[in-house]
Amino acid sequence: MKKNETLDVRVYYQKLGKTERGMMLAYLQKRYDYNPRTMSDKLNHPERLLRTDERENIEDAIRSGVWRS
């Protein structure tokens, strides 16, 4: 995925399987100290707003694929 392409992190997250979601939330907790329950809630419910830094960090993790390792 190219850097300038638009990425909807919520759609990406919702397309993941249960195990992959858990892996992503664990990575976000370890790397950025984000609470997994809060992140899960924000990613599953559009009315819950992601902060700009959260969205950027999640996009970077998705683009690099580092959360999968």
LUMLUMBA-196005 format. One record per residue (C-alpha): residue in three letters; x, y, z. Coordinates in steps of 0.001 Angstrom, whole numbers, plus 500000, padded with zeros to 6 digits. Layout:
<pts>
ALAXYZ/...
</pts>
This chain:
<pts>
MET500000500000500000/LYS501402503376499015/LYS501922506132501556/ASN499560508577499820/GLU496666506109499513/THR493764506639501876/LEU493475503946504502/ASP490384503499506645/VAL491784501841509742/ARG488327500825510969/VAL487491498941507773/TYR490903497266507812/TYR490481496247511471/GLN486969494910510954/LYS488123492712508045/LEU490687490992510268/GLY489943487687511947/LYS489606487433515716/THR493191486226516204/GLU494616488967513983/ARG492633491607515838/GLY494094490362519091/MET497595490482517615/MET497088494051516432/LEU495700495207519787/ALA498600493514521614/TYR501085495287519349/LEU499404498667519908/GLN499462498104523649/LYS503104497085523710/ARG504370499748521277/TYR502165502747522118/ASP500696501815525517/TYR497131501982524158/ASN494542500180526227/PRO493333497200524115/ARG489717497487525261/THR489598501191524434/MET491232500671521032/SER488868497809520226/ASP485906499989521142/LYS487170502918519068/LEU487880500718516047/ASN484505498943516199/HIS482286501989516771/PRO482474504962514367/GLU480893507297516907/ARG484006506863519074/LEU486630509179517631/LEU490245508171517160/ARG492741510883518057/THR494998512001515221/ASP498072510392516795/GLU496208507105517298/ARG495056507029513680/GLU498548507843512383/ASN500205505207514583/ILE497715502540513516/GLU498125503465509846/ASP501915503216510172/ALA501621499809511841/ILE499306498557509077/ARG501406499934506228/SER504653498492507612/GLY503041495195508639/VAL505145495209511810/TRP502157494341514010/ARG502015490863512424/SER505415489802513733/
</pts>
